[in-house]
Amino acid sequence: MINTSLPPSPTSAAPVQAVAHCRDVTRDHSKTFFLGSRLFPLRQRQAVWAVYAACRTGDDIADESTADSVEAELDVWWTRIQGAFAGRPGPDPVDTALAWAARTYPIPLSAFAELHEGLRMDLNGHVYHDMEDLALYCRRVAGVIGFMIAPVSGYSGGERTLHHALMLGQAMQLTNILRDVGEDLTRGRVYLPQTLLGEYGVSRADLERGVVTPEYRALMVHLCALARDWYAEGRAGIPCLHGSARLAVATAARAYEGILDDLERADYDNFNRRAYVSGTRKLLMLPRAWWELRGAVSG
């Protein structure tokens, strides 16, 4: 999929204003991702911001546009992405920054194509029948971000490392879903698979009531455990990343998994509160991430 033997392309410096805009988008929308990105070297950091802002633009369209316009707007977004990769960015600073990043690093356009398909799954009330459906969604809207970031950081291990990157992204997306059950209900969206709801005896009406029942708690325990399994599988590939990207990704992963810790402390109430990790707690996770990474690399 990606030729990691190729070094970054010798190009001009990053477009300063466009990258600054992408930096602000990243900081404003994901403090966890932004914390991790700050640990990359400057040039890689700029490319990571460009990738995040481009993905975020598409995600915002899927979440915030009206039903009548969302499909057309997503198609325009996808056209903009293709234009950036072709070296013909539009006037938007995100397009300009992405064009530079794609010219500088071997970021695969195919990953954005999968993201486009994932965002389209949010249209027209897509129903998630089983975990296979949900895993596909998690792959498309977040797992493939690993395919975008890995060539920016550089990595060894080929397809195996990319698989680990995919699983880490999927773990983060499943975490988002578990954090946002109540918020997603207000948009008419339920990502919890029907087969699992049936297995644990939880109905759509139960979700709408917003009460943490024993059955719902058991369902959340199951899905949190699955997310942690995905994190463990994803983290196995971090030592294969190059340079400071290891600590950057390890820190973001550890902070994101901390959302599950907060959800568990709140007895799985994701109807009336939003699980989060404070800035102080994220900083306190840095030494742990460094120590775990040191052990993995030396081992």
C-alpha positions in Angstrom: 0.0 0.0 0.0 2.7 2.5 1.0 6.4 2.4 -0.1 8.2 3.2 3.1 11.6 3.0 1.3 11.0 6.4 -0.2 12.2 9.4 1.8 10.1 12.5 2.1 10.0 14.5 -1.1 12.3 17.5 -1.2 9.8 20.3 -1.4 9.5 23.9 -0.3 8.7 24.7 3.3 5.2 24.2 4.5 2.7 27.0 3.7 2.8 28.8 7.0 -0.6 30.4 7.2 -2.4 27.3 5.9 -0.6 25.0 8.4 -1.4 27.5 11.2 -5.1 27.2 10.3 -4.9 23.4 10.5 -3.0 23.6 13.8 -5.9 25.7 15.2 -8.5 23.3 13.9 -6.6 20.4 15.5 -6.2 22.2 18.9 -9.9 23.4 19.0 -11.4 20.0 18.1 -9.2 17.4 19.7 -7.0 18.4 22.6 -5.9 14.7 22.9 -4.8 14.5 19.2 -3.2 17.9 19.5 -1.1 16.9 22.5 0.2 13.9 20.7 0.9 15.9 17.6 3.1 18.4 19.5 5.6 15.6 20.1 6.3 15.1 16.4 9.2 17.1 14.8 8.1 20.3 13.2 7.8 19.1 9.6 5.9 16.0 10.5 3.8 17.9 13.0 2.7 20.2 10.2 1.7 17.3 8.0 -0.2 15.7 10.8 -2.2 18.9 11.4 -3.0 19.1 7.7 -4.3 15.5 7.7 -6.3 16.0 10.8 -7.9 19.2 9.5 -8.8 17.6 6.2 -10.5 14.7 8.0 -12.2 16.9 10.5 -13.7 19.0 7.7 -15.4 15.9 6.3 -16.5 14.8 9.7 -18.1 18.2 10.4 -20.0 18.0 7.2 -21.4 14.6 8.1 -22.4 15.8 11.6 -23.5 19.4 11.1 -25.0 19.8 7.6 -28.7 19.5 7.0 -30.1 16.3 5.5 -30.8 18.1 2.2 -27.3 19.3 1.7 -25.0 16.8 3.4 -24.5 14.3 0.5 -23.7 17.1 -1.9 -21.3 18.8 0.5 -19.5 15.5 1.2 -19.1 15.0 -2.6 -17.6 18.5 -2.8 -15.2 17.7 0.1 -14.1 14.5 -1.6 -13.5 16.5 -4.9 -11.4 18.9 -2.8 -9.3 16.1 -1.4 -8.7 14.6 -4.8 -7.7 18.1 -6.1 -5.2 18.5 -3.2 -3.6 15.2 -4.0 -3.4 16.1 -7.7 -1.6 19.3 -6.8 -4.6 21.5 -7.6 -5.8 22.7 -4.2 -8.7 25.0 -3.8 -8.5 28.3 -2.0 -9.3 26.8 1.4 -6.2 26.7 3.7 -6.9 23.1 4.6 -6.7 22.2 0.9 -3.4 24.1 0.6 -1.9 22.4 3.6 -3.0 18.9 2.5 -1.6 19.4 -1.0 1.8 20.2 0.6 1.6 17.2 3.0 0.6 14.8 0.2 3.5 16.2 -1.9 5.9 15.8 0.9 5.0 12.4 2.3 3.5 9.2 0.7 0.1 9.6 2.2 -2.3 7.3 0.4 -5.4 8.8 -1.3 -7.1 5.4 -0.9 -7.3 6.1 2.9 -9.3 9.3 2.2 -11.5 7.3 -0.2 -12.3 4.9 2.7 -13.0 7.8 5.0 -15.4 9.2 2.4 -17.3 5.9 2.4 -17.3 5.9 6.2 -18.8 9.4 6.4 -21.5 8.4 3.9 -22.5 5.6 6.3 -23.7 8.4 8.7 -26.2 9.5 6.1 -29.8 8.2 6.0 -29.7 6.4 9.4 -27.4 3.5 8.6 -28.3 0.6 10.8 -25.4 -1.4 12.4 -26.6 -5.0 12.6 -23.6 -6.6 14.2 -20.0 -6.0 15.3 -18.8 -6.6 11.8 -20.8 -3.6 10.6 -19.5 -1.5 13.5 -15.9 -2.6 12.9 -16.2 -1.6 9.3 -17.4 1.9 10.3 -14.6 2.3 12.8 -12.1 1.3 10.2 -13.4 3.7 7.6 -13.8 6.8 9.8 -10.8 6.4 12.1 -8.8 3.2 11.5 -7.5 4.5 8.1 -6.1 7.6 9.9 -3.3 5.2 10.8 -2.6 4.7 7.1 -2.3 8.5 6.8 -0.1 9.1 9.8 2.3 6.1 9.5 4.0 7.4 6.3 4.4 10.8 7.8 6.3 9.3 10.8 8.0 6.6 8.8 7.9 3.0 10.0 9.3 -0.5 9.6 7.4 -3.8 9.5 5.3 -3.2 6.4 1.7 -4.4 6.3 1.9 -5.7 9.8 2.6 -2.3 11.3 -0.2 -0.8 9.2 -2.6 -3.3 10.6 -1.6 -2.3 14.1 -2.1 1.4 13.1 -5.5 0.5 11.8 -6.5 -1.2 15.1 -5.4 1.7 17.1 -7.5 4.1 15.1 -10.5 1.7 15.4 -10.0 1.6 19.2 -10.1 5.4 19.4 -13.3 5.5 17.3 -15.0 2.8 19.4 -14.0 4.9 22.4 -15.7 7.9 20.8 -18.9 5.9 20.2 -19.0 4.7 23.8 -18.4 8.2 25.1 -21.1 9.8 22.9 -24.1 7.4 23.1 -26.4 10.1 24.6 -25.1 12.8 22.2 -25.5 10.6 19.2 -29.1 9.7 20.2 -30.0 13.4 19.9 -28.9 13.2 16.3 -31.0 10.1 15.8 -28.0 7.9 15.6 -27.3 4.6 17.3 -24.0 2.9 16.6 -24.4 0.1 19.1 -25.0 -3.1 17.0 -28.5 -4.6 17.0 -27.3 -8.1 17.7 -25.5 -6.9 20.8 -28.4 -4.9 22.0 -30.6 -8.0 21.7 -28.0 -10.2 23.3 -27.9 -7.9 26.4 -31.6 -7.2 26.5 -31.4 -3.5 25.7 -34.0 -1.9 23.4 -34.0 1.4 21.6 -36.6 2.6 24.1 -34.2 1.8 26.9 -31.6 4.0 25.3 -34.0 6.8 24.8 -34.9 6.7 28.5 -31.2 7.4 29.3 -31.0 5.2 32.3 -28.0 2.9 33.1 -29.7 -0.4 33.8 -27.8 -3.6 34.8 -28.3 -4.8 31.2 -26.9 -1.7 29.7 -24.0 -1.7 32.1 -23.1 -5.2 31.1 -23.2 -4.2 27.4 -20.9 -1.3 28.2 -18.5 -3.5 30.1 -18.3 -5.8 27.0 -17.7 -3.0 24.6 -15.1 -1.3 26.8 -13.2 -4.6 27.0 -13.3 -4.9 23.2 -11.9 -1.4 22.9 -9.1 -2.2 25.3 -8.3 -5.3 23.3 -8.1 -3.1 20.1 -5.8 -0.7 22.0 -3.5 -3.5 23.0 -3.3 -4.8 19.4 -2.7 -1.3 18.1 0.0 -0.4 20.6 2.0 -3.4 19.5 2.9 -1.5 16.4 4.1 1.7 18.0 7.7 0.5 18.4 7.9 0.1 14.6 7.3 3.9 14.1 10.3 6.0 13.6 11.8 8.6 16.0 9.6 10.7 18.3 6.5 9.6 16.5 6.5 6.6 18.9 6.0 8.8 21.9 3.5 11.0 20.1 1.3 8.1 19.1 1.7 6.3 22.5 0.7 9.5 24.3 -2.4 10.1 22.2 -3.4 6.4 22.6 -2.9 6.4 26.3 -4.9 9.6 26.8 -7.7 8.4 24.6 -7.9 5.1 26.4 -8.2 7.2 29.6 -11.7 8.2 28.4 -12.7 4.6 29.0 -11.4 4.8 32.6 -13.5 7.9 33.2 -16.6 6.2 31.7 -16.1 3.3 34.0 -15.7 5.5 37.1 -19.0 7.1 36.2 -20.7 3.7 36.2 -21.0 3.9 32.4 -23.4 6.9 32.4 -22.9 8.2 28.9 -26.4 9.6 28.7 -26.1 12.5 31.1 -22.4 13.3 31.0 -19.5 13.1 28.6 -16.4 11.1 29.7 -13.2 13.0 29.4 -9.6 13.2 30.5 -8.4 16.5 32.0 -5.4 18.3 30.6 -3.5 17.6 33.9 -4.2 13.9 33.7 -3.1 13.8 30.1 0.3 15.4 31.0 0.6 12.9 33.9 0.2 10.1 31.4 3.4 11.2 29.5 5.9 9.5 31.8 3.9 6.3 31.8 3.7 6.3 28.0 7.4 6.9 27.8 8.3 4.1 30.2 6.0 1.6 28.5 7.5 2.5 25.1 11.0 2.3 26.5 10.4 -1.2 27.7 8.8 -2.3 24.4 11.6 -0.9 22.3 14.4 -2.3 24.5 12.7 -5.6 24.7 
